[in-house]
């Protein structure tokens, strides 16, 4: 099973050697942290799972599915002058933002479990902050068109387009968290790992 198969299973992690007790200065702490991460590269399994898989990547389908379509319908409204497209966008934004807030809750649970001082923590913070800004911009866009959703005007549509661009950046950071920094990946994951529903370690 290649590099990922390390001799330390979960219940033996307490046996991880402490190199010395003088974790006083920064250099020592840095060395200790790097060594611990090298000995156990899967320190952050998802804490919020459904049927064995992280909930956050499941729930992000709502904002990342509905909000881009809302922006598309706004653009069709601009192109055709037909208010029906803007009205549909109005409802898509409402459900997209509510779905995003729910997704953000479970993303935050996973982010809180990421060890401090790691690149994953920094990328996670940036990812979360940008996504909160994205939700705020779409919420403002929705709020500004409340009076007559069929005639939103230009500002709410521009806010949606800007927010979509930011969501793209945040989405890339989210992918970096999983595919590059292994956040949310099961310990010992490999191509022949057992079924997640067995609750057995992926290493077994
Ligand atoms: C609406 C808001 C959000 C969206 C659309 C979103 C989107 C994403 C995407 C696209 C990924 C990568 C998933 C994949 O490639 O399968 C991801 C992963 C992740 N996001 Fe978010 N995110 C949002 C809010 C947040 C917030 C507020 C946090 C907290 C800081 C957060 C923390 C994470 C974490 C820790 C991961 C790694 C996978 C996991 O452990 O679940 N996300 N997110």
Boltz pocket constraint, residues with backbone or C-beta under 6 A from the ligand:
constraints:
  - pocket:
      binder: B
      contacts: [[A, 46], [A, 54], [A, 55], [A, 56], [A, 57], [A, 60], [A, 63], [A, 64], [A, 99], [A, 100], [A, 101], [A, 103], [A, 104], [A, 105], [A, 106], [A, 107], [A, 108], [A, 109], [A, 110], [A, 111], [A, 124], [A, 125], [A, 127], [A, 128], [A, 129], [A, 131], [A, 132], [A, 135], [A, 170], [A, 171], [A, 172], [A, 173], [A, 174], [A, 175], [A, 177], [A, 178], [A, 183], [A, 184]]
      max_distance: 6.0
